[in-house]
Amino acid sequence: MEEFCFLCITKIRYLYVIYCIMTIAIVILMLFGYALICSEHITRINKATVALFCGVCGWVMYMCVGPHYIQSLHGLDFLNYLGDDAYSVMAVNEYIYQHVFVKHMVQLCCIVMYLLATMAIVEVLATNECFDFMVDLCRAKTKWRVTWTLAACSFLLSANLDNLASAVIMLTILSKLVINPRQRCILGAIVVIATSCGGCFGVIGDVTSLLIWTRDSVTPTNYTAALILPTIVATIIPTYLIGRMLPEHVDLKRPRVFFRGDDAAMPVWQRAVMLFLGLGGLWFVPTFHRLTMLPPFLGALCVLGVLWVVNEVFNRKRISSGQPIYLTGNRSLQYEMIQMIMFFVGVCLSVDLLVEVGAMRHIAELCDTYIHNIYLLSVVIGFVSAVMDNIALVMTSISIFPIIDVQNSMPDYVAAFAQNGQYWHLVALSGCVGGCLLPIGCTAGYALMKHDGVGIWWYFKCITAKVFVGWIASLGVYFLVDYFLR
């Protein structure tokens, strides 16, 4: 009997050692992947490929020692799942698939379907030339009118569409508008800041804010009300400081003149109707979710269906005549959007894996012990997002802490993690604005580097300090609004 107990204890210790080694290996793999994501501009390895590889390999490693993770984190649920059945490795694998992996994949697939729907909406709107009127809107003689119009269009467009799509659209418009390369880089930096802040303005404007909303951390009305002033301040201050770098008159291209009787251009009324249906429909998505309690991607698919029907009606003559109704310039936007979606999938797999191995719980304990301040934590997140993609960082940040149930005697620090708490607002704000400190910190910055060849050193020397001033001012505005309204 003693020999049997000794063998059992030895086996348990041996399996525990394997469990610890595998956990360390998974964490090292994730850290290595994060390092490659941060250094994409150096290694030239696509970050979407890195994220997908790390996510898939990590889950395969998790399955190798799955029973130990299940016993330590889901022990009671697993016993209820077994019932009267005998314990087996097959039962553990089935439990992991049905109650662990699928749970995370449902949330992931809802976001991916929403992004695919919005990508199709952008395609339809671009096909109908709905964004071309912004070229004429931004065309002006004075630098300040060009600057503020460009910033306002970028901000409002990103508040409705994904900020990557908005940045690519506005940078394409900028290339059609401005001749001077240096002036185009300066205005492109304004586009990056305005699209990032506009994406943070509402729950549908950015992948990170959409994820915070779909995980029930915030409600749309409360989120927008809390961040409307900080995001506007974070846009206005850097835009003014960067605009001072421009000369009094911006070098603009001459407008294109259509000959009389040209039917290649879409009518203005058609562009206005399509734009209203597309962007107005996306604003209805939060209301659709609140009324039906169905996932937001169903609302986006409903908008897409209506938009497609109207598109077929408006362009029926073109379709029947065989005249092409697509724009070849949209292919680059589609490619970048698909890359962003694949990157999001890989990061989601990696972050959910870190949650299941218990690494996020240890990070939360370290933050509670050594930081224990919501604003200081948001500043750290902002600085880290400058060198690390803000999508990966914000997803990691919102996975560290659970949503706390509100109680009357709750301390202010703990109450910040309740639904509509300050933590979720500050994570989104610092992640999006702090990601603009360097062009490698956000998807819009990567788009600027690719489209106009902006270097990291030029951006750091000319833009970073101005973004920092706007970011700190936005945190101050959020503190004042939160202090007086709560």
Secondary structure, 3 states (H helix, E strand, C coil): CHHHHHHHHHHHHHHHHHHHHHHHHHHHHHHHHHHHHHCHHHHCCCHHHHHHHHHHHHHHHHHHCHHHHHHHHCHHHHHHHHCCCCCCHHHHHHHHHHHHHHHHHHHHHHHHHHHHHHHHHHHHHHHCCCCCHHHHHHCCCEHHHHHHHHHHHHHHHHHHCCHHHHHHHHHHHHHHHECCHHHHHHHHHHHHHHHHHHHHHCCCCCHHHHHHHHCCCCCHHHHHHHHHHHHHHHHHHHHHHHHCCCCCECCECCCCCCCCCCCCCCCHHHHHHHHHHHHHHHHCHHHHHHHHCCCHHHHHHHHHHHHHHHHHHHCHHHHHHCCCCCCCCHHHHHHHHHHHHHHHHHHHHHHHHHHHCCHHHHHHHHHHHHCCCHHHHHHHHHHHHHHCCHHHHHHHHHHHCCCECCCCCCCHHHHCCECCCHHHHHHHHHHHHHHHHCHHHCHHHHHHHHHHCCCHHHHHHHHHHHHHHHHHHHHHHHHHHHHHHC
